[in-house]
Amino acid sequence: MLIRRETPADRTAIHAVHSAAFRREEGVTPVEAPLVDELRAEGDLIGALSLVALHEGDVVGHVCCSRARVGDDPGAAVGLGPLGVLPAHQASGVGSALMHAVVGAADALGYGLVVLLGEPAYYSRFGFVTASDLSITAPEPRWGRYFQARTLSAYQPTQAGAFEYAPAFSRI
């Protein structure tokens, strides 16, 4: 398996990964697939944090981060997601490899926080904690413990307050 940055040639495969990974009903495109397209089109997808996993040359997974804001600091945090893996490759380490790679890349780029909405039992293994433990407020209070954050090397305790995802998230 190889993890690398997405290229323009990967876009159709990335859309297909998220369509398959999040499909709840046959014939209905899950919101995660067009969300990535919208983040990219609006300039909020961070290119260095949009990674694909390749197996035998084919895209089998994708993770991305987008611009976000926490409190008064527009550059302290990124919003992670979606993370998608083709069903045939789930539970084989692809998602974990993508998570380690994207968190490491965000740290290397100097961000202080990675924030996401997801299952605590899965994301806690990557160092994520309930965001409110770091004084970060979710856009939706009902998200509770599913709204999580991970501190990185550049984190400062002043990086706190209300969290805002890129605008495309508010349309899903």
C-alpha positions as CSV (number, residue, x, y, z in Angstrom):
1,M,0.0,0.0,0.0
2,L,1.2,3.5,-0.8
3,I,-0.2,6.7,0.7
4,R,0.3,9.9,-1.3
5,R,-1.3,13.2,-2.1
6,E,-4.2,13.2,-4.4
7,T,-3.7,14.3,-8.0
8,P,-6.4,15.6,-10.4
9,A,-6.4,12.2,-12.0
10,D,-7.6,10.7,-8.7
11,R,-10.8,12.7,-8.4
12,T,-13.2,10.3,-10.0
13,A,-11.8,7.4,-7.9
14,I,-12.0,9.5,-4.7
15,H,-15.7,10.2,-5.4
16,A,-16.3,6.5,-6.0
17,V,-14.5,5.6,-2.7
18,H,-16.7,7.9,-0.6
19,S,-19.8,6.8,-2.5
20,A,-19.1,3.2,-1.8
21,A,-17.8,3.6,1.7
22,F,-20.8,5.6,3.0
23,R,-23.6,4.1,0.9
24,R,-26.6,3.6,3.0
25,E,-29.2,3.0,0.3
26,E,-28.7,1.7,-3.2
27,G,-28.9,4.3,-5.9
28,V,-28.5,7.2,-3.4
29,T,-25.2,9.1,-3.4
30,P,-24.1,9.7,0.2
31,V,-23.3,13.3,1.2
32,E,-19.6,12.6,1.8
33,A,-18.8,12.1,-1.9
34,P,-20.0,15.5,-3.2
35,L,-18.7,17.1,0.0
36,V,-15.2,16.4,-1.0
37,D,-15.9,17.8,-4.5
38,E,-17.4,21.0,-3.0
39,L,-14.5,21.5,-0.6
40,R,-12.1,21.2,-3.5
41,A,-14.1,23.5,-5.8
42,E,-14.5,26.2,-3.1
43,G,-10.7,26.2,-2.3
44,D,-11.2,24.9,1.2
45,L,-9.6,21.4,0.7
46,I,-6.0,21.5,1.8
47,G,-4.0,19.9,-1.0
48,A,-1.2,18.7,1.2
49,L,-3.8,17.0,3.5
50,S,-5.9,15.2,0.8
51,L,-4.3,11.8,0.7
52,V,-5.1,8.6,-1.1
53,A,-4.2,5.0,-0.4
54,L,-3.2,2.9,-3.3
55,H,-3.4,-0.9,-3.5
56,E,-1.9,-2.4,-6.7
57,G,-2.1,1.0,-8.3
58,D,-5.8,1.6,-7.5
59,V,-7.2,4.2,-5.2
60,V,-8.8,2.2,-2.3
61,G,-9.0,5.0,0.4
62,H,-9.1,8.7,0.8
63,V,-8.9,11.2,3.7
64,C,-8.8,14.9,3.6
65,C,-8.6,18.0,5.8
66,S,-10.2,21.4,5.1
67,R,-9.8,24.9,6.3
68,A,-11.5,25.6,9.6
69,R,-11.5,28.1,12.4
70,V,-11.4,27.7,16.2
71,G,-12.2,30.7,18.3
72,D,-10.5,33.8,16.8
73,D,-7.7,31.8,15.1
74,P,-8.4,30.9,11.5
75,G,-5.1,29.0,11.1
76,A,-4.9,26.9,14.2
77,A,-7.1,24.0,13.3
78,V,-8.2,21.8,10.3
79,G,-11.3,19.8,10.0
80,L,-10.7,16.2,9.1
81,G,-13.1,14.3,7.0
82,P,-14.4,12.5,5.3
83,L,-12.2,9.3,5.7
84,G,-13.4,6.6,3.3
85,V,-12.2,3.2,2.4
86,L,-13.7,0.9,-0.3
87,P,-15.7,-1.8,1.5
88,A,-13.5,-4.6,0.1
89,H,-10.5,-3.0,1.8
90,Q,-12.0,-2.0,5.1
91,A,-10.6,-3.6,8.3
92,S,-7.3,-4.2,6.6
93,G,-5.4,-1.2,7.9
94,V,-6.0,1.3,5.1
95,G,-8.0,3.7,7.3
96,S,-5.4,3.6,10.0
97,A,-2.6,4.2,7.6
98,L,-4.5,7.2,6.1
99,M,-5.1,8.6,9.6
100,H,-1.5,8.3,10.7
101,A,-0.3,9.9,7.5
102,V,-2.8,12.9,7.6
103,V,-2.2,13.6,11.3
104,G,1.6,13.5,10.7
105,A,1.3,15.8,7.7
106,A,-0.9,18.3,9.6
107,D,1.6,18.3,12.4
108,A,4.5,18.9,9.9
109,L,2.5,21.8,8.3
110,G,2.3,23.5,11.7
111,Y,-1.4,23.2,12.6
112,G,-2.2,23.0,16.3
113,L,-5.3,20.9,16.1
114,V,-7.2,18.4,14.0
115,V,-10.9,18.3,14.6
116,L,-13.5,15.7,13.5
117,L,-16.9,14.3,14.0
118,G,-16.7,10.5,14.4
119,E,-16.9,7.4,16.5
120,P,-14.7,7.8,19.7
121,A,-14.0,4.0,19.8
122,Y,-12.2,4.3,16.5
123,Y,-10.6,7.7,16.6
124,S,-9.3,7.6,20.2
125,R,-6.6,5.2,19.0
126,F,-5.1,8.2,17.1
127,G,-5.1,10.4,20.1
128,F,-8.4,12.1,19.6
129,V,-10.3,13.2,22.7
130,T,-13.7,14.9,23.2
131,A,-13.2,18.4,21.9
132,S,-14.9,20.0,24.9
133,D,-12.1,18.6,27.0
134,L,-9.9,21.1,25.2
135,S,-12.5,23.9,25.5
136,I,-13.5,23.6,21.8
137,T,-17.2,24.1,21.2
138,A,-19.0,22.0,18.5
139,P,-21.1,23.7,15.9
140,E,-23.9,21.4,17.0
141,P,-24.2,20.8,20.8
142,R,-25.9,17.4,20.2
143,W,-22.7,16.0,18.7
144,G,-21.3,15.6,22.3
145,R,-18.6,13.0,22.6
146,Y,-18.5,12.4,18.8
147,F,-17.0,15.8,18.2
148,Q,-13.3,15.2,18.8
149,A,-10.0,16.9,18.6
150,R,-6.3,15.9,18.6
151,T,-3.6,18.3,19.6
152,L,-0.4,18.6,17.5
153,S,3.1,20.0,18.2
154,A,2.0,23.6,17.5
155,Y,-1.0,23.4,19.9
156,Q,-1.5,26.2,22.4
157,P,-4.2,26.1,25.1
158,T,-5.4,29.5,23.7
159,Q,-6.6,27.6,20.6
160,A,-10.1,27.2,22.0
161,G,-13.6,28.4,21.5
162,A,-16.2,27.8,18.9
163,F,-15.2,25.6,16.0
164,E,-16.3,26.4,12.4
165,Y,-16.0,23.9,9.5
166,A,-15.5,25.1,5.9
167,P,-18.9,26.4,4.5
168,A,-19.5,23.2,2.5
169,F,-20.1,21.3,5.7
170,S,-23.1,23.5,6.7
171,R,-24.9,22.5,3.5
172,I,-24.9,18.7,4.3
